[in-house]
């Protein structure tokens, strides 16, 4: 009897050991510390693509190549930390500046790397690199990810006779601000603020039954949540597109803006959106003005006064010219409605007197704005030229790294 009990225990232990070896092979645990673990191969590596990459690529060729851009500090100002079993960390990415730099490079601008100047600075100090050969940046991008709010969610859990579904939803709202600054004057020439709600949801089915004296409890569920850092990359790409759109004419980015899927991002109240709305409104009014001008000119009658002292052939010639104008239905210059000025189409909403938005757009944009006839102003001189943003070539400006008083 005792031997039979011992044999039963030995067989039970052997079965447990065999099952352990089988589970070890399935889970990837090594049977010995001297043998390597078989690694699991997941999905293949792919390049990162966002819904706003096509809009950024559409801007290639719209900005001048002699205008240099760079990226400064884009910090995590949320103040949120994440505590897990593996340690502590930040809840949002710390590489937002590199994401913006990739977005600018995809837009085809002349980009200077200022993310890690230690190599350039060290080589300049060692005397193996002339700091005067380093190009100076004309504009740089700075900003921060400054809000991360947890929105209370909701859900339900319903069971009838131990069986029923369950569902829950939570949301996180992330916000950021980016600015494009003139390097020479430190003036902000473009700014954008964006926010996004990141959604997470869980749903499943619960079932609990008694099979005799044994309770069977089954739970089947699935969880879905947007990737926080990938959502931030999308926001940064859209913000970069908005910054570049604010410094070029509306006719240059109008076609690129239509490539943005509205279900992924919308820009309705930004400066570029206001400028584009004014431009499209003016374009719609131009055909109406062209159709109403002939009607107004046809109603005007030309009265010819003949002088009895002048020869008759001169009076007949003037009458012939007047009749010719009536037949060709050519609108008179006096009756032609004045068209809206180009500066009114892309005027800065804040209308700062010291900042010329038109001059900024002319400097950065490679393509000139759409030609629009301007009305003559008597109190302005005809030979007056618009003041340019730069009076000197940016390439000959003293370089940042050539300053000896820099810390």
C-alpha positions, 0 to 999 in steps of 0.5 A: 500500500505504501509503495503504491502511494509512493509510485503515485506521487513519483508519477505525479511529479514526473508529469509536472516536470514533463508539463514544465518542459513543454511550457518552457519550450512554448514560452521561450524560457531556456531549460538551462542558463548556458543555452540562449533563449529563442527570440520571438520575431514580431512584425517587420520594421517599416518607415514611419508614415503619418497622414500629414506627410503628403502635405509636407512633401507638397510644400517642396519647391514653395520655399526659397533654398537660401533661407535656412531653418533650424530647430531649437528646444521643444521640451516636455513641460507636462510634469507627468511621470510614469511609474511602472514595474521596470522603473519611472519615466516620462509619459510623453516623448522627449524627442519632439525636437527631432520629430520637428526636424524630420518634418522640416526636412520632409518639407524640402526646406534648407535645414541646419542641424542645431540639435547637438552642436557639441561636435561642431563646437569641439572641432571649432575649439580644437582649431580643426574647423573654421567656424566662419564656414558654418552657415547661420540660421535665418529662422528656428522653431521652438516650443513645448508639449505643455498639457496632459490632462486625464479626462474622466471616462465611463463604461458599463458592466451588465450580467444576467445569470452570470453572463454579460458584456462590459465596456469602458472608455478613458481619454487623455488630452495633449496640447502643444505650442510651436513658434517660428522665430526670426533669428536676427530680430528674435521676433516671432513670425509664426505660431500655432497651438494644437490639441488632441484627445487620445482615446482608450477603450476596453470591451469584453464578455464575462461568463460565470457558471457552476458545473456541479460544485465547481465554479467556471468563470470565463472572461474574454476582452480586448483593449484599444488605445492610441499610441501617445507618442505617435499621436504627438508625432502627428501633431508636430507634423501638422504644426510644422505644416502650419508654421510654414503655411503662415510665411508663404502666400495662400496660393502656394499652400492652397493645393497642399492643404486639401491633401490633409484628411479632415478625419485626422486633423483640421485647421480652422482658426489659424492664421493660414486658415484666415489668410486662405479664406480671404484669398478664396473670397477674393478669387470668387469676387473677381469673376463677378466684378468681371461680369458686372463691368461690361454691363456698367460700361454699356449703360454709359453714353459718350457725348461728342461736342464738336467745335465749329472752328475745327475741321469736320474730319476731326469731329468725325474721327472722334465720333468714330472712336466713340462708336468703336468703343460702344461696338467692342463693349470695352469697359471704361477705366473710370467705371472699372471697379478697384480690385482688392490689394494683395496686402489685404489678402494675406494681412496679419490679423494682429496688424502690428505696425512694425511687422510687415507680413507681406515682406516676410512672405515675399522673402521666404516664399519662392513663388510670388503671390498671385498677381492682383491689380492695385489701385493707385494712391495719390499720397504715395510715391510711385517709385517707393519700393517695399521694405525687404525683411533683410537688407543684407545677405544672410550668408554674410551675417556673423555666425553664432559659433564665431562669438567669443563671449558665448558661454 
